[in-house]
Amino acid sequence: MDAETRLLSEYRNFLVHSDSELWLGISNQKISGEKAFLNQEYTVEADVTILLKFDQLFSLEVDEEQAKLPAYTTDFDYHAFEPGYIKNIVVCDGGPRNSKFSKTLIRVNHFCAGALSAGANVEHIKLKDKNIHPCTGCYTCWTQTPGKCIFDDDMEDLRYKFRMADLLVFASPLYVFSVTGIMKNFLDRIVPNIMP
């Protein structure tokens, strides 16, 4: 039994509600199934995590030239900067997953690709891979050693990158109506950067 047949038999009760044209486009690799799902162009009945195995059925292989994303354009600006003003961008990613099916990671990757195509330097930091001790609220970083935390961990380097960036991006899934614990821990430890 090949992988496709095994996957289909394993998830017999998996039901996708989709326009036939859309599904044909996904099957023929002309439409991104993950983007269509994120844009709610189709719905799924059953365990949505089964979608994580869809790459076994509809694997999309593209060369490097096709993978490059064009710069994002829009008809309006929330805030205008002089051309070339934003050179250094730091993206702090508080998501717990590395999977290409993480919605947060998909958005971060698209943002980074767009920023790179516009000529910016981008550093994508996965906070889950960093050693960040929880803040104890002692305020030693304000009262005794201004700007210096009592904990010697990865935050010293991250706070420096935070200060040197032209643009900071915080990316996180929502857990119980707020950011992840990983992101909250990071935000708490930025306190040495703030003057008391």
Secondary structure, DSSP 8 states (H G I E B T S, - for coil): --HHHHHHHHTTT-EEE--HHHHHHHHTTSS-HHHHHHTTSSEEES-GGGGGGGGGTS-----HHHH-------S--SS---TT---EEEEEE--S--STT-HHHHHHHHHHHHHHHTT-EEEEEEGGGS---------HHHHTSTT--S--STHHHHHHHHHH-SEEEEE---BTTB--HHHHHHHHTTGGGS--
